[in-house]
């Protein structure tokens, strides 16, 4: 159902005109905004609801229920979802405009169905280490990040740090009937200045014939809650900021929805004359794509990303079987697979393509049942020849340098190498940062993961009154026992095995690993 009225702050990418809701009837107010008023804040926390909207709303006492400037008219509690009016029953997408890095796609139906509702300023972030982005916003206004598609509404000048996270870390919080609706982010900012965030989503609303409910998963350490969204558009879900920690959009729907999709190609780089590729089919979701990038980075093989237009010509649907075809014929494994929602899994499905001879070829992804083309691209020699030549040159240089070094290593250099190896041992400063990030489960972690005895913990508890120093002493006890094996990497490996480990602990350790 649509609601009349006007709303500020909800925007689509790539449009500069301003239109009202009365003219377009495009913006849908989400159910959970029950009262108008000032933004509330609170500390109540609840475990995620796995059943009805009423159950999830019961645990959201600290979630704000206001709508800015009183622009949107409230609907009843029963109007908790939106039904898009009938536009077309085919799932074809005409000339999709895809921005893989910004996690957004606008197809013709999206453009026809929803129009821009407010002005915003494009903001180009600075890229920091460990995948973080940094924005310095000059004053009150609405700003859209050109890298992620996030839209921030701020009341005055402020700095914002944020990063894309993997949904796999929060798998236990995403329970039916809820599914992932877009990327999840870690945003760091003064929550009293950051008024709202609009998260990009990958769902095409242009021809949905059934209800879709948008909400936001808000993770607080080992707890989480599903908070109401304020409203949504063709590309974004708007959330009124209550506090800041990992947040991302969820959807609930009675039937399968259509997603904007992308195809991402990587070529195996080696000295063999044959060609080998990985072809990933993904929803256009930055968290999904980040998992793919990470899998490529940690693989024992070397890869080169092939720059081809990624946007799918047809919308993707879970449960649909897609087949990858090649001309001339290539070995493709598997030939087809059923597309499932694996947003919360680390490892994504992919097709492996192998050609004995390095010839130009055309890849086409089709729906197995209808054989309609979803995506197609031609790969030419220029896509890989230069890369392989560069690899040969690098390998030759590396081998030459290794031979030179092996003939001139002295005893002093051997000693220096050993010193550098020992310098990987985790420091007091690092242990203190980790201790500060530990929550109430630190004793369980000490016993289950660090293999300390209860007597050790009791002795430390008696000697140290400060809780943070108790955690610090526990970690130093582990370091003393492990000696040269007491590295950031090994501590991370120990702690990640604990199911209810605090997210902040793993985040601190992962940041340390990426900075080394």
WOTAGI-V132258 format. One record per run of one state. SS is the DSSP state (a for helix, b for strand, c for the rest). FROM is the first residue (numbers start at 1). TO is the last residue. If there is no record, write none. Layout:
SS/FROM/TO  SS/FROM/TO
//
This chain:
c/1/4  b/5/5  c/6/20  a/21/24  c/25/27  b/28/29  c/30/52  a/53/58  c/59/67  a/68/70  c/71/71  b/72/72  c/73/81  b/82/83  c/84/91  b/92/92  c/93/96  b/97/99  c/100/103  b/104/106  c/107/107  a/108/113  c/114/120  b/121/123  c/124/125  b/126/127  c/128/128  a/129/131  c/132/132  b/133/137  c/138/140  b/141/145  c/146/150  b/151/154  c/155/157  b/158/165  c/166/166  a/167/173  c/174/178  b/179/188  c/189/193  b/194/200  c/201/202  b/203/203  c/204/210  b/211/220  c/221/222  b/223/228  c/229/230  b/231/232  c/233/235  b/236/240  c/241/246  b/247/253  c/254/257  b/258/259  c/260/260  b/261/268  c/269/274  b/275/283  c/284/285  a/286/298  c/299/302  b/303/306  c/307/310  b/311/311  c/312/313  b/314/314  c/315/315  b/316/317  c/318/320  b/321/327  c/328/330  b/331/333  c/334/335  b/336/338  c/339/350  b/351/355  c/356/360  b/361/367  c/368/372  b/373/379  c/380/380  a/381/383  c/384/384  a/385/406  c/407/410  a/411/422  c/423/424  b/425/425  c/426/427  a/428/437  c/438/441  a/442/448  c/449/453  a/454/463  c/464/466  a/467/485  c/486/486  b/487/487  a/488/495  c/496/502  a/503/515  c/516/516
//
